[in-house]
Amino acid sequence: MIADRPSTSRSRLRWLLPALLVVGWLVLGAVSGPYAGKLAEVAENDSAAFLPASAEATEVAELQKQLGGAQAIPAIVVIERASGLTEPDKRFLTERTRGLAGASPVLPAPQDDQAARVVVLLEPGTDPGEGVEALREALGSGAPDGLTVLVTGPAAQAADLGEAFGGIDGLLLLVAGAVVALILIIVYRSPILPFLVLLSAVFALGLASLTVYLLAEGDVLALNGQSQGILFILVFGAATDYALLLVSRYREELRDTADKQIALRSAWRATIEPIAASAGTVILGVLCLLFSDLNSNKGLGPVAAIGIGAALLTTITFLPAVLALCGRASFWPFRPALGSPHPETGGLWGRVAGWISRAPRAIWIATVLVLLAGAAFLPQLKASGTAQSDVFLTPVDSVAGQEVLSRHFPGGTGSPTVIIANTAQAPAVEAAARVEGVSDLRAEPAGELTKIEATLTDPPDSSAATATIERLRAAVHAVDGAGAKVGGPTATLLDTQLTSERDRLVIIPIVLVMIFLVLALLLRSLLAPLLLIATVVLSFATTMGVSALVFNHVLDFPGADPVVPLFGFVFLVALGIDYNIFLMTRVREEAKRLGTREGTLRGLTLTGGVITSAGVVLAATFSALAVLPILFLAQLAFIVAFGVLLDTLIVRSLLVPALATDLGGRIWWPAKLEPVSSARPVSPSSSSSGSAR
């Protein structure tokens, strides 16, 4: 009995340590979980707050603060009756807005008697959502029959945007979780395993949310609704992908190992390197957004990196612990029996490998031509910016109100463009500011500086209005000694678009260089990383070309923000390289035994199923972003989902293996990877794979 005690102690530790780890995660999950619903409290959706200090619109906003007039956010109440306003209509508007602080007098439409409006300046520090909601409630009842009553303007747009993002912590998580659960049930045919994987993803999301909340609350990073939505989706997708790799390898090890703990250790050791390399590549890729001049982009970089880090942590700690406790029961009712065959070595991916082995050059040339055909439509992508009103994919009052306002008033009514100039040259600046597209000017001297408000002819968020800002800036900048600067809502929109275009040119090369360095270190080659990056860039170009066709001719989108291609590139290149890492690390290992040609085919056969499943999960998860009625998120959802599927099913399955097979050992240049002839053959599950199966 005494001799059995060490064995008994080890046996206890084998379940006690995983149990303690699971309990620790349960406690951490209970603490951090609620913060996923609190992120909206620290999110900032004001586009003006995202501009760099060097932007002209930002400089004007700072000068306005000095002059004491930049704090209030205008909301515009507009009423309309096509047959002409009646006296009860006008009385209703007057009475309902008379007691509101910051309300202007009622102004009838100058060209007809069908509309009237009142500008209400929300008190400094008032939350636009709360202020506009209170205003809409005050106007929501008692209106004369047939009278259209709407609240629009910058405050209303901010309020409607906040409401649209309100579904992030509810509907988005529900849809993403349901999609992932369905796919996992189909893949593993088990009710237990999907629950464990989803629980791991939920813990990762809780940890990421807690971390982001604390950093955003402390003003360490900027969080907005878009970053919040991307965080949720990215954590769910990444955590599930990493879990698929570990679980697949564990299932295979259980077929050859009687002891579930030994099988789990082998699976963990075999997958930790590719999973960590994958997570590290994505983290470095998204952190390249720190080079952006837009605070919103800078904020997304660390937010996404935190999410990926949390997904990695739960995958290598919580998931192995709960699998250690459940063992083969995790796969119930189809438990992997000891000695059962490995289905990964045959079937579909065995046939694909055989097809590639017979004609690798023809396959990669044909694949490249198909991808180039899709990429040819890339110039049709309209990514120069959209109107703020086009952000919404469902009807909202702020957009409807702006349409009414534009029909009866100058488009920029209530959202004036602001010009700040030296008072001595103010008359000259005012004269120069009378460019095409400006309907009215009003000067307010304030000591050494004068504020000139310009009402634009076109709606303040339209492309015509931003073109007016460009003409206006050129005109007033030319006034010697005036130091004139142009800001306001339309100038903020223009500066955001220009900064986004600059970010695209700066960040994309940085991402490519960073990923090349990671791949060169991982694969110990220079040629292989160049080829892999080239395939992913081609895949991205094809994705954007197809997206242009879909956006323009199928979904009839008005255009895209300049940041859409940048975000699409960062996520597609980082995630696309992920799958190539999973494939090529396994190919390199097999090539050491079998040579590059046979090693490539074997690596494809062994990794095909699990990588494809991971790609489908990630694509489906990103598709969940489309449930939020925001143009940017809907476009990003399509781009990433389509691009991941294209990369998973075509690039990684056909193009990369065919290239590697055709080039043979030359792909590892300048290194030479010679097969070790003395290495004994091993079964698919017994090799220490650089990738999960």
FENCOR-V952191 format. One record per residue. N is the residue number from 0. PSI is psi in whole degrees, -180 to 180 (* if undefined). Layout:
N/PSI
N/PSI
//
This chain:
0/-37
1/-38
2/-22
3/-13
4/-46
5/-41
6/-40
7/-40
8/-43
9/-39
10/-41
11/-42
12/-32
13/-28
14/-24
15/-45
16/-48
17/-38
18/-43
19/-38
20/-42
21/-44
22/-41
23/-42
24/-35
25/-42
26/-47
27/-39
28/-38
29/-35
30/-45
31/-25
32/-47
33/-20
34/-18
35/-33
36/-7
37/-7
38/-32
39/-25
40/-27
41/10
42/144
43/118
44/16
45/114
46/-27
47/-29
48/-11
49/-13
50/151
51/160
52/-24
53/-12
54/143
55/-38
56/-35
57/-42
58/-40
59/-41
60/-40
61/-41
62/-38
63/-38
64/-39
65/-33
66/-6
67/22
68/22
69/-1
70/-37
71/144
72/125
73/136
74/140
75/121
76/124
77/137
78/152
79/140
80/119
81/-32
82/-2
83/138
84/142
85/169
86/-41
87/-33
88/-49
89/-38
90/-39
91/-47
92/-42
93/-46
94/-39
95/-21
96/-5
97/-41
98/3
99/132
100/137
101/13
102/134
103/168
104/157
105/131
106/115
107/157
108/134
109/-29
110/-10
111/179
112/33
113/-10
114/160
115/158
116/158
117/130
118/126
119/119
120/115
121/144
122/145
123/133
124/-8
125/134
126/125
127/-38
128/-46
129/-43
130/-44
131/-37
132/-43
133/-39
134/-43
135/-35
136/-38
137/-27
138/-1
139/-12
140/156
141/7
142/144
143/146
144/136
145/-3
146/129
147/125
148/120
149/152
150/124
151/-161
152/174
153/-41
154/-43
155/-38
156/-42
157/-40
158/-44
159/-35
160/-43
161/-38
162/-38
163/-38
164/-7
165/-20
166/0
167/-46
168/6
169/-78
170/-44
171/-47
172/-39
173/-46
174/-47
175/-45
176/-41
177/-41
178/-47
179/-44
180/-44
181/-45
182/-42
183/-38
184/-40
185/-42
186/-47
187/-10
188/42
189/137
190/-18
191/-48
192/-46
193/-37
194/-43
195/-42
196/-44
197/-37
198/-40
199/-42
200/-40
201/-43
202/-41
203/-42
204/-40
205/-46
206/-44
207/-42
208/-43
209/-46
210/-47
211/-41
212/-48
213/-40
214/-39
215/-40
216/-33
217/11
218/28
219/-34
220/160
221/132
222/133
223/179
224/-37
225/-46
226/-37
227/-46
228/-43
229/-38
230/-48
231/-48
232/-42
233/-42
234/-46
235/-45
236/-47
237/-45
238/-39
239/-42
240/-50
241/-38
242/-39
243/-41
244/-46
245/-45
246/-41
247/-43
248/-37
249/-43
250/-39
251/-41
252/-33
253/-22
254/-22
255/-6
256/128
257/-36
258/118
259/-31
260/-42
261/-41
262/-41
263/-42
264/-42
265/-43
266/-43
267/-46
268/-35
269/-28
270/-13
271/-39
272/-52
273/-36
274/-44
275/-41
276/-41
277/-50
278/-41
279/-39
280/-45
281/-41
282/-47
283/-37
284/-48
285/-28
286/-17
287/-20
288/-14
289/-19
290/-1
291/152
292/-11
293/127
294/-30
295/-40
296/-42
297/-39
298/-38
299/-35
300/-62
301/-31
302/-48
303/-39
304/-41
305/-41
306/-45
307/-41
308/-41
309/-40
310/-42
311/-43
312/-44
313/-33
314/-35
315/-2
316/-67
317/-49
318/-46
319/-37
320/-46
321/-31
322/-35
323/-35
324/-37
325/-32
326/-139
327/-22
328/-21
329/-30
330/7
331/139
332/0
333/71
334/136
335/113
336/148
337/127
338/-2
339/155
340/159
341/104
342/-19
343/-20
344/-4
345/-151
346/-148
347/-50
348/-25
349/-40
350/-40
351/-44
352/-40
353/-39
354/-45
355/-39
356/-27
357/-30
358/64
359/-42
360/-42
361/-37
362/-46
363/-31
364/-45
365/-41
366/-43
367/-42
368/-41
369/-44
370/-39
371/-34
372/-41
373/-39
374/-22
375/-21
376/2
377/-41
378/-16
379/-8
380/123
381/99
382/41
383/0
384/158
385/164
386/149
387/-34
388/-22
389/-5
390/-32
391/135
392/-7
393/156
394/133
395/154
396/-37
397/-37
398/-46
399/-40
400/-38
401/-36
402/-43
403/-45
404/-42
405/-26
406/-27
407/-15
408/164
409/140
410/-32
411/11
412/129
413/-14
414/65
415/150
416/139
417/128
418/127
419/128
420/162
421/136
422/-36
423/-35
424/8
425/-42
426/-40
427/-39
428/-43
429/-40
430/-41
431/-26
432/-7
433/66
434/171
435/132
436/-8
437/122
438/-24
439/149
440/142
441/120
442/141
443/95
444/142
445/66
446/-129
447/-18
448/150
449/135
450/127
451/120
452/126
453/123
454/124
455/153
456/-37
457/160
458/141
459/-18
460/14
461/162
462/-31
463/-37
464/-41
465/-33
466/-37
467/-40
468/-40
469/-42
470/-40
471/-44
472/-43
473/-39
474/-47
475/-28
476/-25
477/-10
478/114
479/134
480/1
481/-26
482/33
483/138
484/146
485/126
486/-156
487/179
488/-45
489/-39
490/-36
491/-44
492/-45
493/-46
494/-35
495/-43
496/-43
497/-39
498/-37
499/-40
500/-39
501/-43
502/-39
503/-44
504/-29
505/-45
506/-38
507/-48
508/-36
509/-42
510/-43
511/-44
512/-44
513/-46
514/-36
515/-44
516/-41
517/-46
518/-39
519/-40
520/-40
521/-43
522/-6
523/49
524/158
525/-38
526/-45
527/-46
528/-40
529/-43
530/-43
531/-43
532/-40
533/-40
534/-39
535/-39
536/-41
537/-42
538/-41
539/-45
540/-41
541/-43
542/-45
543/-34
544/-47
545/-39
546/-40
547/-44
548/-45
549/-45
550/-40
551/-40
552/-15
553/-53
554/-13
555/46
556/148
557/-12
558/-163
559/152
560/148
561/-20
562/-16
563/-50
564/-34
565/-50
566/-42
567/-42
568/-48
569/-47
570/-42
571/-42
572/-46
573/-46
574/-35
575/-40
576/-31
577/-52
578/-32
579/-33
580/-47
581/-41
582/-51
583/-27
584/-37
585/-39
586/-43
587/-40
588/-45
589/-32
590/-28
591/-28
592/-39
593/-8
594/159
595/-43
596/-56
597/-34
598/-37
599/-46
600/-40
601/-41
602/-41
603/-43
604/-42
605/-30
606/-11
607/-49
608/-50
609/-37
610/-39
611/-43
612/-42
613/-41
614/-41
615/-42
616/-47
617/-42
618/-44
619/-37
620/-45
621/-30
622/-26
623/-22
624/-25
625/-13
626/-19
627/129
628/52
629/128
630/-48
631/-46
632/-37
633/-41
634/-43
635/-37
636/-46
637/-45
638/-49
639/-43
640/-49
641/-44
642/-40
643/-42
644/-41
645/-44
646/-40
647/-46
648/-26
649/-57
650/-54
651/-28
652/-30
653/-55
654/-53
655/-48
656/-37
657/-41
658/-47
659/-40
660/-42
661/-41
662/-28
663/-142
664/-17
665/-20
666/-21
667/9
668/140
669/-1
670/162
671/120
672/99
673/136
674/143
675/104
676/-24
677/-7
678/133
679/148
680/145
681/154
682/159
683/-33
684/-9
685/-12
686/147
687/82
688/144
689/4
690/151
691/160
692/*
//
